[in-house]
Structures are given as structure tokens and as C-alpha cells.
Amino acid sequence: MEDVLHFKEGLTEFATDVYDKIIKLQAENLANAVFSPMSIYCASLLVMAAADGETLQEIQQVLHIPPKLRSDAVHQSYGPIISKYFEASSDVDLNLANRLFLLKSIDIRPEYSALVATCYKALIELLTELPNVEAKRCHINAWVAKNTKDKIEEMLPPNFLDHSSIFLLINALYFRGSWDHQFDKEQTQESDFHCLDGESMKVQMMYRKSDFYLADLVELDCTGIKLPFKQSGSQSEWALLILLPHEKAGLPKLLSRLQAPGQLASVMGSKFHMENAHLYLPKFKLADEPMIDLKPILYECGMKKLFSGGCLSRLSQSSMSVTHAYHKAVLELDEEGVTAAAATLFTVCVSFQLLTTISVDHPFFFALVCDSTMPVFVGHVVAPKSD
């Protein structure tokens, strides 16, 4: 149980750190954003398994893994925890896959291969028989597409690989959940969504009158809405958490407050009350956002040695270093539920007031949450596009 707590706390703190860097990169020009802390965390664990010395210490610190835990013990503990949460079920379609692609023939330590295969079900695939880097790029993209149900088809753009590329470590994550109570498609109508610049845009606005999990989060000056997905009695609880600022242009202020240490975990663990309400929620699809370059983000978080000749001696006897780290996430929300995919290359005091109508008609924060404690996907919407 202690290991599970360490994992959940570490993942949430890591999510806050990365999200903070993403928001700062957007600066004054907030745009739609989605990323999967879980995907990046899993990929980082695979890199951590290869690292030693100061490189290992930095990765362990950035992932918020207690120093008292030895590296091998971390993998033997965290691997099964991750697998447990991504077991397939009849109601939620889940897939998490890890693979290391070797573009050149190098000696991989058998201890590393055994560790990642046993703990993370990660296979190592040798691509030396493919004729050129373009064929290797297409092969890797096909693997990502297959493991994200074609939601991410072009992970590696043309000319991404060159002859100096030695190996790629990829984590792919897919989620499809159906609402516990679906929205009636006939109730969906065109409506106005008020953007941060004062302009408005037309969106496809879904509607449902039902009992919802609601909370008035006073310290964050927003309303919390939790929409659960269908689930079997024994499996993990999945839900979409939406934080809607009270002010039309309140998203920047909300995101700033969410960066306070422990705030995201506090919100996810807040007490939500079931209340009957009218809910208006826009359909949206986050798919065209550019791939996130994780290198400067993880460097700022503290993984400095990794990208400057860091020690990966547990991977191979050959001198190797990480040159790139990229992440791509997709999330779609409609009347039936949410589809999300990702690939990574490398308490507030809660009081409740009766809310009869909640209209998500202005920029908001969202998180796809597992068991009220783990943020698997995180982001914000400033302009909902559903096409």
C-alpha cells in the first residue's frame, strides 16, 4: 500500500511540474493543451532503469520517488501498479504499451532487457533489417498508430530520424470510456463559447439534466464537475474532472492557482456532492496540437545530466545519451464519452451551493482521473473544436 501511495503522489507532483512548464511556454497566449503525465512518467521510468550515478539520482528526484527506494525496487513495485490500472475491462478500453526500437545493432545489457520486460512488459525490437531510416520511421509510426487505435498516426514526422539515431524508447497510451449516463445527441445544439480575447465562437453544445457530482471550490474560484465513466464493480474508477472558472476569462488565474504544491492532488481528492442540475458541455477534439518537445521541460524540472551526456551504463556498455524526448496526446469528448491517446518518445476547503445550471461556455481546465488520485491526462480548452 505504501508503494501505491508513493506512486500516486509522485505521478501527481510530476504532473504539476510538467504542466507548470507547459503553461509558462504558452505565456500570455494560452492555447488548447493536452498531455498525459502517465505516459511521460512511464517512459521516464524506462529511462531511469538504464541510468546510473547522478543521472539516476536526478531522474528519481524529478519523478518524486522517495530516495530511500532503491532503483531496482522501484521498478519491481511500480511496474505491477501501472499494469493493474491498465487492465482491460468490458466498460473501459485501455491500452498501455512500451517498446524500445533499436535502429542500429548495439549490445543491450541482458539485465536491462529482462528488467523492462518483466516490470513494464517492454520489448526491444531490432530494426536493422529495414532498408533505410524512412522505413524505420514508418514501422515505428505504425506501431504507435496500432497501440493508440489510429488516434496518433504520425508520431515521427518525415526526416525525424537520421543516420545518427541509435534507439527510440516509446510509450503509447490509449483510453476510451463511455459516460455513466450518456448525452442525448438530439439535445446537442450550436451555441456560443466565450474565448479569452472577448470574442465568441460557435460550438456544438451538449446538454443533459441529471444528477451530477459538483463542488464549489472557493479557493480556486471555480466550479468542479466530475463526470464518471461506466465501470464494473471491481475495476478502477475513471472520471473526467472539469474545473470551470466563475469568471469568463478566469482560466489564467485558475491555472496559476493550480500550480501551488499539492493543489492538484487536493482538488482531485475533494468531496463532490451529488446534485440535480442542467449541464451544458461543448464537444471538443484536441488532436491538431503540435508535438511537445519534452527536452527543455524535463531539463527545467531537473533532468539535466540526462540530456548532456548522462550515464546510461545500465542499458549498454556503449557510450549513449538521450538526444530527444517528445510527447503527443489526443483527446476527444462527445455525447458517448471520451477517447484519449498519448505517446511519449523517450484539499481545498469545499463548500457547496446549489447550482441549477452549469454552462461550460468559456475556457476551462480538465483532467482524466483514475481512482480520484491519478491524473492520466491533463489539459485546458480555450477554443473547443469538434471537427
C-alpha positions as CSV (number, residue, x, y, z in Angstrom):
1,M,0.0,0.0,0.0
2,E,2.9,2.4,0.8
3,D,4.3,1.9,-2.7
4,V,1.0,2.6,-4.3
5,L,0.8,5.8,-2.3
6,H,4.3,6.8,-3.3
7,F,3.5,6.1,-7.0
8,K,0.3,8.2,-6.9
9,E,1.9,11.1,-5.1
10,G,4.9,11.1,-7.3
11,L,2.8,11.0,-10.5
12,T,0.6,13.9,-9.3
13,E,3.6,16.1,-8.3
14,F,5.3,15.3,-11.6
15,A,2.1,16.2,-13.5
16,T,2.0,19.6,-11.7
17,D,5.7,20.2,-12.5
18,V,5.3,19.4,-16.2
19,Y,2.0,21.3,-16.6
20,D,3.6,24.4,-15.0
21,K,6.3,24.3,-17.7
22,I,3.8,23.9,-20.5
23,I,1.7,26.8,-19.2
24,K,4.9,29.0,-19.0
25,L,5.8,28.1,-22.5
26,Q,2.4,29.3,-23.7
27,A,3.0,32.5,-21.7
28,E,0.3,35.2,-22.5
29,N,-1.0,33.2,-25.5
30,L,-2.9,30.4,-23.9
31,A,-3.9,27.7,-26.4
32,N,-5.6,24.3,-26.2
33,A,-3.3,21.9,-24.5
34,V,-3.4,18.2,-23.5
35,F,-0.7,15.9,-22.2
36,S,-0.5,12.6,-20.4
37,P,1.5,12.7,-17.2
38,M,1.1,8.9,-17.0
39,S,2.6,8.3,-20.4
40,I,5.6,10.6,-19.8
41,Y,6.1,9.1,-16.3
42,C,6.2,5.6,-17.7
43,A,8.7,6.5,-20.4
44,S,10.8,8.2,-17.8
45,L,10.8,5.1,-15.7
46,L,12.2,3.1,-18.6
47,V,15.0,5.6,-19.0
48,M,15.6,5.6,-15.2
49,A,16.1,1.8,-15.5
50,A,19.0,2.5,-17.8
51,A,20.6,5.3,-15.8
52,D,23.2,5.3,-13.1
53,G,25.1,7.8,-10.9
54,E,23.9,11.5,-10.9
55,T,21.7,10.9,-13.9
56,L,19.8,8.2,-12.0
57,Q,19.5,10.5,-8.9
58,E,18.2,13.4,-11.0
59,I,15.5,11.3,-12.7
60,Q,14.4,9.8,-9.4
61,Q,14.1,13.2,-7.9
62,V,12.1,14.6,-10.9
63,L,9.8,11.7,-10.7
64,H,9.3,12.4,-7.0
65,I,10.4,8.9,-6.0
66,P,11.5,8.7,-2.3
67,P,15.3,8.5,-2.1
68,K,15.0,5.5,0.3
69,L,13.7,3.4,-2.5
70,R,16.5,1.6,-4.5
71,S,16.2,1.8,-8.3
72,D,15.5,-1.9,-8.8
73,A,12.9,-1.9,-6.0
74,V,11.1,1.0,-7.7
75,H,10.7,-0.9,-11.0
76,Q,9.6,-4.1,-9.3
77,S,7.0,-2.2,-7.4
78,Y,5.8,0.5,-9.8
79,G,5.6,-1.8,-12.9
80,P,2.8,-4.1,-11.5
81,I,1.0,-1.0,-10.1
82,I,0.8,0.6,-13.6
83,S,-0.3,-2.7,-15.1
84,K,-3.1,-3.1,-12.6
85,Y,-4.6,0.2,-13.6
86,F,-4.5,-0.5,-17.2
87,E,-6.1,-3.9,-17.2
88,A,-8.7,-4.2,-20.0
89,S,-12.4,-4.3,-19.0
90,S,-15.7,-4.6,-20.7
91,D,-16.6,-0.9,-20.0
92,V,-13.3,1.0,-20.4
93,D,-11.0,0.3,-23.3
94,L,-7.4,0.7,-22.1
95,N,-4.1,0.0,-23.6
96,L,-0.6,1.0,-22.4
97,A,2.4,-0.3,-24.4
98,N,6.1,0.2,-24.1
99,R,8.7,-0.6,-26.8
100,L,12.4,0.1,-27.4
101,F,13.3,0.3,-31.0
102,L,17.0,-0.3,-31.9
103,L,17.9,1.3,-35.2
104,K,21.4,0.0,-35.1
105,S,22.9,-3.2,-33.8
106,I,24.3,-2.4,-30.3
107,D,24.8,-4.6,-27.3
108,I,22.0,-4.1,-24.8
109,R,22.7,-5.5,-21.3
110,P,20.5,-8.6,-20.8
111,E,19.8,-7.3,-17.2
112,Y,18.1,-4.2,-18.7
113,S,16.1,-6.2,-21.2
114,A,14.9,-8.6,-18.5
115,L,14.0,-5.8,-16.1
116,V,11.9,-3.7,-18.5
117,A,10.3,-6.8,-20.0
118,T,9.3,-8.2,-16.5
119,C,8.3,-4.9,-14.9
120,Y,6.9,-2.9,-17.8
121,K,6.2,-5.6,-20.5
122,A,8.5,-3.6,-22.7
123,L,10.0,-5.4,-25.6
124,I,13.2,-4.5,-27.5
125,E,12.8,-4.6,-31.3
126,L,15.8,-4.6,-33.7
127,L,15.1,-2.7,-36.9
128,T,18.4,-3.2,-38.7
129,E,16.8,-5.4,-41.4
130,L,14.7,-2.5,-42.6
131,P,16.4,-0.8,-45.6
132,N,16.6,2.8,-44.5
133,V,15.6,5.4,-41.9
134,E,12.4,6.2,-43.7
135,A,11.3,2.5,-43.5
136,K,12.2,2.5,-39.8
137,R,10.2,5.7,-39.2
138,C,7.1,4.2,-40.9
139,H,7.5,1.0,-38.9
140,I,7.6,2.9,-35.6
141,N,4.7,5.1,-36.6
142,A,2.6,2.0,-37.5
143,W,3.3,0.6,-34.0
144,V,2.2,3.8,-32.3
145,A,-0.9,4.0,-34.5
146,K,-1.9,0.4,-33.7
147,N,-1.4,1.0,-30.0
148,T,-3.5,4.2,-30.0
149,K,-6.3,2.8,-32.2
150,D,-5.1,5.1,-35.0
151,K,-5.6,8.3,-32.9
152,I,-1.9,9.1,-33.4
153,E,-0.8,8.1,-36.9
154,E,2.2,10.2,-37.5
155,M,4.2,10.3,-34.3
156,L,7.5,10.8,-36.1
157,P,7.3,13.4,-38.9
158,P,9.3,13.0,-42.1
159,N,13.1,13.4,-41.7
160,F,12.8,13.0,-37.9
161,L,15.3,10.1,-37.9
162,D,18.8,10.4,-39.3
163,H,21.8,8.1,-39.5
164,S,23.0,9.1,-36.0
165,S,19.7,7.8,-34.4
166,I,20.5,4.7,-32.4
167,F,17.4,3.8,-30.4
168,L,14.0,5.1,-29.6
169,L,12.0,4.4,-26.4
170,I,8.3,4.9,-26.9
171,N,5.3,4.6,-24.5
172,A,1.9,4.6,-26.1
173,L,-1.3,5.0,-24.1
174,Y,-5.0,4.7,-25.2
175,F,-8.2,5.3,-23.3
176,R,-11.9,5.1,-24.4
177,G,-14.6,5.5,-21.8
178,S,-18.4,5.8,-22.1
179,W,-20.2,8.2,-19.8
180,D,-22.1,6.5,-17.0
181,H,-25.1,8.5,-18.3
182,Q,-24.7,9.5,-22.0
183,F,-25.8,12.8,-23.5
184,D,-28.7,12.7,-26.0
185,K,-27.3,13.6,-29.4
186,E,-30.7,15.2,-30.3
187,Q,-30.2,17.7,-27.5
188,T,-26.8,18.9,-28.9
189,Q,-27.2,22.4,-30.4
190,E,-25.0,25.1,-31.8
191,S,-24.1,27.6,-29.1
192,D,-21.7,30.4,-28.2
193,F,-18.4,29.8,-26.4
194,H,-16.7,32.9,-24.9
195,C,-13.0,33.0,-25.6
196,L,-10.3,34.7,-23.5
197,D,-9.9,37.5,-26.0
198,G,-13.5,38.6,-25.6
199,E,-14.6,37.1,-28.9
200,S,-17.1,34.2,-29.1
201,M,-17.1,31.1,-31.4
202,K,-19.8,28.7,-32.3
203,V,-19.5,25.2,-30.8
204,Q,-21.6,22.0,-30.6
205,M,-23.0,22.2,-27.1
206,M,-24.2,19.0,-25.5
207,Y,-27.0,19.1,-22.8
208,R,-28.1,16.8,-20.0
209,K,-30.4,17.3,-17.0
210,S,-29.3,14.8,-14.4
211,D,-27.7,14.2,-11.0
212,F,-24.0,15.4,-11.2
213,Y,-21.0,15.3,-8.9
214,L,-20.5,19.1,-8.2
215,A,-18.3,21.2,-5.9
216,D,-17.8,24.9,-5.4
217,L,-14.1,25.2,-5.0
218,V,-13.8,28.5,-3.2
219,E,-10.1,28.8,-3.0
220,L,-9.8,28.3,-6.8
221,D,-12.8,30.5,-7.6
222,C,-14.3,27.8,-9.8
223,T,-16.9,25.1,-10.0
224,G,-15.8,21.4,-10.1
225,I,-17.8,18.9,-12.2
226,K,-16.9,15.2,-12.1
227,L,-18.3,13.0,-14.9
228,P,-17.8,9.3,-14.2
229,F,-17.5,6.6,-16.8
230,K,-19.2,3.3,-16.9
231,Q,-17.4,0.7,-14.8
232,S,-17.5,-2.8,-13.4
233,G,-17.7,-3.3,-9.7
234,S,-14.1,-4.4,-9.3
235,Q,-12.2,-2.2,-11.6
236,S,-10.7,1.3,-11.1
237,E,-12.9,4.3,-11.1
238,W,-12.4,6.6,-14.1
239,A,-13.9,10.1,-14.3
240,L,-13.4,13.4,-16.2
241,L,-12.8,16.3,-13.9
242,I,-13.7,19.8,-15.2
243,L,-12.8,23.0,-13.4
244,L,-14.9,25.9,-14.7
245,P,-13.8,29.3,-13.6
246,H,-16.5,31.6,-12.2
247,E,-15.2,34.4,-14.4
248,K,-15.5,34.1,-18.2
249,A,-11.8,34.9,-18.6
250,G,-10.7,33.3,-15.3
251,L,-8.7,30.4,-16.8
252,P,-5.2,32.0,-16.5
253,K,-5.8,32.8,-12.8
254,L,-7.1,29.2,-12.2
255,L,-4.1,27.6,-13.8
256,S,-1.8,29.8,-11.7
257,R,-3.5,28.7,-8.5
258,L,-3.3,25.0,-9.6
259,Q,0.5,25.3,-9.7
260,A,0.6,25.6,-5.9
261,P,2.3,22.5,-4.3
262,G,-0.3,19.8,-3.6
263,Q,-3.2,21.7,-5.1
264,L,-4.0,19.3,-7.9
265,A,-4.0,16.3,-5.5
266,S,-6.2,18.4,-3.2
267,V,-8.7,19.1,-5.9
268,M,-8.9,15.5,-7.1
269,G,-9.5,14.3,-3.6
270,S,-12.1,17.0,-2.8
271,K,-15.6,16.0,-1.7
272,F,-18.1,16.3,-4.5
273,H,-21.8,16.3,-3.8
274,M,-24.5,14.7,-6.0
275,E,-26.9,17.4,-7.1
276,N,-29.5,17.7,-9.8
277,A,-28.6,20.2,-12.4
278,H,-28.7,21.3,-16.1
279,L,-25.3,20.8,-17.7
280,Y,-24.2,22.3,-21.0
281,L,-20.8,20.9,-22.2
282,P,-19.1,21.5,-25.5
283,K,-17.9,18.7,-27.7
284,F,-14.3,19.1,-28.4
285,K,-11.4,17.3,-30.0
286,L,-7.7,18.0,-29.2
287,A,-5.8,16.4,-31.9
288,D,-4.0,19.1,-34.0
289,E,-1.9,20.5,-31.2
290,P,1.9,20.2,-32.0
291,M,4.1,17.5,-30.5
292,I,5.5,18.6,-27.2
293,D,9.3,18.8,-27.0
294,L,9.9,17.4,-23.6
295,K,13.7,18.1,-23.5
296,P,13.5,21.7,-22.3
297,I,10.6,20.8,-20.0
298,L,12.3,17.9,-18.3
299,Y,15.6,19.8,-18.2
300,E,13.9,22.6,-16.3
301,C,12.3,20.0,-14.0
302,G,15.8,18.8,-13.1
303,M,16.8,16.1,-15.6
304,K,19.9,18.0,-16.6
305,K,22.5,15.2,-16.8
306,L,20.3,13.0,-19.0
307,F,20.4,15.4,-21.9
308,S,24.1,16.3,-21.5
309,G,26.0,13.0,-21.8
310,G,24.2,11.4,-18.9
311,C,25.2,7.9,-17.7
312,L,23.1,5.2,-19.2
313,S,25.5,2.4,-18.3
314,R,22.8,0.0,-17.2
315,L,21.5,0.0,-20.8
316,S,24.7,-0.8,-22.7
317,Q,28.4,-0.8,-22.5
318,S,28.4,1.6,-25.4
319,S,28.5,5.3,-24.6
320,M,25.0,6.6,-25.2
321,S,23.0,9.7,-24.4
322,V,19.4,10.9,-24.8
323,T,19.1,13.4,-27.6
324,H,15.4,13.9,-28.0
325,A,12.2,13.5,-25.9
326,Y,8.8,14.2,-27.5
327,H,5.2,13.7,-26.4
328,K,1.9,13.7,-28.3
329,A,-1.6,13.4,-26.8
330,V,-5.0,13.4,-28.3
331,L,-8.4,13.7,-26.5
332,E,-11.9,13.7,-27.9
333,L,-15.1,14.3,-26.0
334,D,-18.6,13.7,-27.3
335,E,-22.1,12.6,-26.3
336,E,-21.0,9.0,-25.8
337,G,-17.8,9.6,-23.8
338,V,-14.1,10.4,-24.1
339,T,-11.4,8.9,-26.3
340,A,-7.8,9.8,-25.4
341,A,-4.4,8.7,-26.6
342,A,-0.9,9.6,-25.9
343,A,2.6,8.7,-26.9
344,T,5.9,9.7,-25.3
345,L,9.1,9.3,-27.1
346,F,12.0,8.7,-24.7
347,T,-7.5,19.9,-0.2
348,V,-9.1,22.8,-0.6
349,C,-12.0,23.6,1.8
350,V,-15.0,22.7,-0.2
351,S,-18.4,24.2,0.4
352,F,-21.4,23.5,-1.9
353,Q,-24.0,25.8,-3.2
354,L,-27.0,24.7,-5.3
355,L,-26.1,25.1,-9.0
356,T,-29.1,24.7,-11.1
357,T,-27.4,25.4,-14.4
358,I,-23.8,24.9,-15.3
359,S,-22.8,26.1,-18.7
360,V,-19.3,25.3,-19.8
361,D,-19.3,28.2,-22.2
362,H,-15.8,29.6,-21.5
363,P,-12.2,28.3,-21.2
364,F,-11.8,25.5,-18.6
365,F,-9.3,23.0,-17.2
366,F,-9.8,19.3,-17.4
367,A,-8.2,16.1,-16.1
368,L,-8.9,12.5,-16.9
369,V,-8.6,10.9,-13.4
370,C,-8.3,7.4,-12.2
371,D,-9.4,6.5,-8.6
372,S,-9.7,10.2,-7.7
373,T,-5.9,10.3,-7.3
374,M,-4.1,9.8,-10.5
375,P,-4.1,12.4,-13.4
376,V,-3.7,10.3,-16.5
377,F,-4.5,13.1,-19.0
378,V,-4.4,16.8,-18.1
379,G,-5.0,20.0,-20.1
380,H,-7.1,23.0,-20.8
381,V,-9.5,24.1,-23.5
382,V,-9.7,27.7,-24.8
383,A,-11.3,27.0,-28.1
384,P,-13.3,23.8,-28.4
385,K,-13.1,22.4,-32.0
386,S,-15.1,19.2,-32.7
387,D,-14.4,18.7,-36.4
